[in-house]
Amino acid sequence: MAQSGEDFRTIWQKPDDPSVVQIIDQRLLPHEYRVHDLRSWQDGVVAIAEMYVRGAPLIGATAAWSLYLAALTSANPAAEVREAATALLESRPTAVNLRWAVNRILALLERAGPDADVVELLRADAQAICDEDIEISRGIGTHGAALLEAISRRKSSGTVNILTHCNAGSLATINWGTATAPIYFAHQRGIDVHVWVDETRPRNQGSQLTAWELAANGVPHTLIVDNAGGHLMQHGAVDIVITGTDRTTRCGDVANKIGTYLKALAAHDNSVPFYIALPSTTIDWESRDGLKEIPIEQRDPGEVSDVYGVCDGRRQYVRTTAADTPISNFAFDVTPSRLITGLITERGICEASEAGLIGLFPEMDAA
């Protein structure tokens, strides 16, 4: 289960019980791999809000499966689904996939005839969302691997050093990931890749999730503190930066895990290519100005004051600050399009601009 192969999934319907949807409890990684059962839409809300699951595509898929559970467990499926949709939309404000998936399911519900099997309709669409996401990640991997292959040729097959931030891997999607998909595909082709893994405070998704994934897949990597990236770029140790995104405006501004903007600034100052691996489901076609229009989630101060780990074989949290220290915990920042070299999508690579995105997705021109 730890490896990104064709059979890996981050969310699935329990094979012998269609009333249960199963996920990986990512809060416990890398110290413990535990499957967690979702038995109601309320369980789905908790899983999203408390980060049992995280990553924009997986959050969207979890919302879709939660709406299926809402229909499954109610005598009035349509009413229950609408109530669940409202709660789900409030669980995480920044990731656009959440809204996209909920709106897709609600639209399906509106189109359903009076004799429709609502439960089966929602189950099938939740599964379709997952299957589509896998193919989106595969497309991103194929196009992004070409970038890494080109760098390898320029370096005469020398090591391609990639810097990542947060986790945009298999654990953030259904399989393959966004920022990691090019890495996995290049590694499978025999390209010599090495990944600098940002620890990504405050929840350490890099050290606890990305490093775990890469190790499981045999990809060479080195963990670094968040503030080391600029130093590595100054000394020529980074060939390319690839991160994921939780929301991207139609003009190419990107909201991603806090600290992404600082990596973009360092990359710009050192002429290091800075790419965003971008599933089209994370594009907010109704938004143009990321700084003004993307809501930035503020999370529990305890994520900053406390550190999770293992001591004497037991999982525990340790407080690192004085009890009365004021804390602000912004979960995301916005990287302006001018700092982004390009967007890697399932349809190809484009510049971070409205023209670039519309060139790949012309059907959204009038959106």
GIKAWO-V632329 format. One line per field, one symbol per residue. ss: DSSP state (~ for helix, > for strand, _ for the rest). burial: # if it has 9 or more other C-alpha atoms within 8 Angstrom, else .. Layout:
BEGIN
ss=???
burial=???
END
This chain:
BEGIN
ss=__________>>>_______>>>>_~~~______>>>>__~~~~~~~~~______~~~~~~~~~~~~~~~~~____~~~~~~~~~~~~~______~~~~~~~~~~~~~~~~______~~~~~~~~~~~~~~~~~~~~~~~~~~~~~~~~~~~~~_____>>>>>_____~~~________~~~~~~~~____>>>>>>______~~~~~~~~~~~~____>>>>_~~~~~~~~~_____>>>>___>>>____>>>>__~~~~~~~~~~___>>>>>__~~~>>_____~~~~____>___~~~~>>>>>>__>>>>>>__________>_>>>>_~~~__>>>>__>>>___~~~~~~~_~~~___
burial=...#...#.##.##....########.##...#....####.#######.######################....##.###.##.###.############..##.##..#.....##.###.##..##..##.###########.##.###.#.#.#############################...##########...##############.########..##.##....########################.######...########..####.####...#.##...#.#####.##....#.............#########.########.#######.###.#.......
END
